Amino acid sequence: MAGGEGHSGSWRAAPVGEQQMIGESAALKKVLQRLAKAGRSGTATVLIQGETGVGEEVMERYLHAHSARGGGPAPGVSRSPGA
């Protein structure tokens, strides 16, 4: 997986579109590692859940960017209210 520990201990992940995710928590690092692993597998089905505004769409773009299909268009995403 691209990225690594920065000088301040922050986790810097590979770019996602025009954005770059930056975080300091071990939990975020673990999530990004799992998403990258799922993307590399080519066969994993991933369900990303969270309350409105917590970053599910950013995680979806990160997963797509780390998949074999990352160079192509991202698939449509189904969102149901309250999910």
The 8 nearest C-alpha neighbors of each residue, nearest first, counted from 0:
[[1, 2, 35, 32, 13, 36, 65, 12],
 [2, 0, 13, 12, 3, 11, 14, 35],
 [3, 1, 12, 11, 13, 0, 4, 10],
 [4, 2, 11, 10, 5, 1, 12, 9],
 [3, 5, 10, 8, 9, 11, 6, 2],
 [6, 4, 8, 9, 7, 3, 10, 11],
 [5, 7, 8, 4, 9, 10, 3, 11],
 [8, 6, 5, 9, 4, 10, 23, 11],
 [7, 9, 5, 4, 6, 10, 23, 3],
 [10, 8, 23, 5, 7, 22, 4, 11],
 [9, 11, 4, 22, 23, 21, 3, 12],
 [12, 10, 21, 2, 3, 9, 20, 4],
 [13, 11, 2, 20, 10, 14, 1, 21],
 [12, 14, 1, 2, 19, 15, 11, 20],
 [15, 13, 19, 18, 16, 12, 20, 17],
 [16, 14, 18, 61, 19, 17, 60, 13],
 [15, 17, 18, 14, 60, 19, 64, 61],
 [16, 18, 15, 14, 19, 20, 13, 60],
 [19, 17, 15, 16, 14, 20, 57, 13],
 [20, 18, 14, 15, 21, 13, 12, 17],
 [21, 19, 12, 11, 18, 22, 14, 15],
 [20, 22, 11, 10, 19, 12, 9, 23],
 [23, 21, 10, 9, 24, 20, 27, 11],
 [22, 24, 9, 10, 25, 8, 21, 27],
 [25, 23, 26, 27, 22, 28, 10, 9],
 [24, 26, 28, 27, 29, 23, 10, 22],
 [25, 27, 29, 24, 28, 30, 23, 31],
 [28, 26, 30, 29, 24, 25, 31, 22],
 [27, 29, 25, 31, 26, 30, 32, 24],
 [28, 30, 26, 32, 27, 31, 25, 33],
 [31, 29, 27, 33, 32, 28, 34, 26],
 [32, 30, 34, 28, 33, 29, 35, 27],
 [31, 33, 29, 35, 30, 34, 28, 36],
 [34, 32, 36, 30, 31, 35, 37, 29],
 [35, 33, 31, 37, 62, 36, 32, 38],
 [34, 36, 38, 32, 65, 33, 37, 31],
 [35, 37, 33, 39, 38, 34, 32, 40],
 [38, 36, 34, 40, 35, 39, 43, 33],
 [37, 39, 66, 35, 65, 36, 40, 62],
 [38, 40, 36, 66, 37, 41, 35, 65],
 [41, 39, 37, 42, 38, 43, 36, 66],
 [40, 42, 39, 38, 43, 67, 66, 37],
 [41, 43, 40, 44, 37, 38, 39, 45],
 [44, 42, 37, 41, 40, 45, 38, 39],
 [43, 45, 42, 46, 37, 41, 38, 40],
 [44, 46, 43, 47, 37, 34, 62, 38],
 [47, 45, 48, 44, 59, 55, 43, 49],
 [48, 46, 55, 45, 49, 59, 58, 56],
 [49, 47, 46, 55, 82, 50, 53, 51],
 [50, 48, 53, 51, 55, 47, 82, 54],
 [49, 51, 53, 52, 48, 82, 81, 55],
 [50, 52, 53, 49, 54, 81, 55, 82],
 [51, 53, 54, 50, 55, 49, 56, 57],
 [52, 54, 51, 50, 55, 49, 56, 57],
 [55, 53, 57, 56, 52, 58, 49, 51],
 [54, 56, 58, 57, 47, 59, 53, 49],
 [55, 57, 59, 58, 54, 60, 61, 47],
 [56, 58, 60, 54, 59, 55, 61, 15],
 [57, 59, 61, 55, 56, 60, 62, 54],
 [60, 58, 56, 62, 57, 61, 55, 63],
 [59, 61, 63, 57, 58, 62, 64, 15],
 [62, 60, 58, 64, 59, 63, 15, 57],
 [63, 61, 59, 65, 34, 60, 64, 38],
 [62, 64, 60, 66, 69, 65, 61, 59],
 [63, 65, 69, 61, 62, 66, 60, 15],
 [66, 64, 38, 62, 63, 35, 69, 61],
 [65, 67, 38, 69, 63, 68, 39, 64],
 [66, 68, 69, 39, 41, 65, 38, 70],
 [69, 67, 66, 70, 71, 63, 64, 72],
 [70, 68, 64, 66, 63, 71, 67, 65],
 [71, 69, 68, 72, 64, 67, 66, 63],
 [72, 70, 69, 68, 73, 63, 67, 64],
 [71, 73, 74, 70, 69, 68, 63, 75],
 [74, 72, 63, 71, 75, 69, 60, 68],
 [75, 73, 76, 72, 63, 71, 68, 59],
 [76, 74, 73, 77, 72, 78, 59, 60],
 [77, 75, 74, 78, 59, 73, 56, 79],
 [76, 78, 79, 75, 74, 80, 82, 46],
 [79, 77, 76, 80, 82, 81, 48, 75],
 [78, 80, 82, 81, 77, 76, 48, 51],
 [81, 79, 82, 78, 51, 50, 77, 49],
 [80, 82, 79, 50, 51, 78, 49, 48],
 [81, 80, 79, 48, 49, 78, 50, 51]]
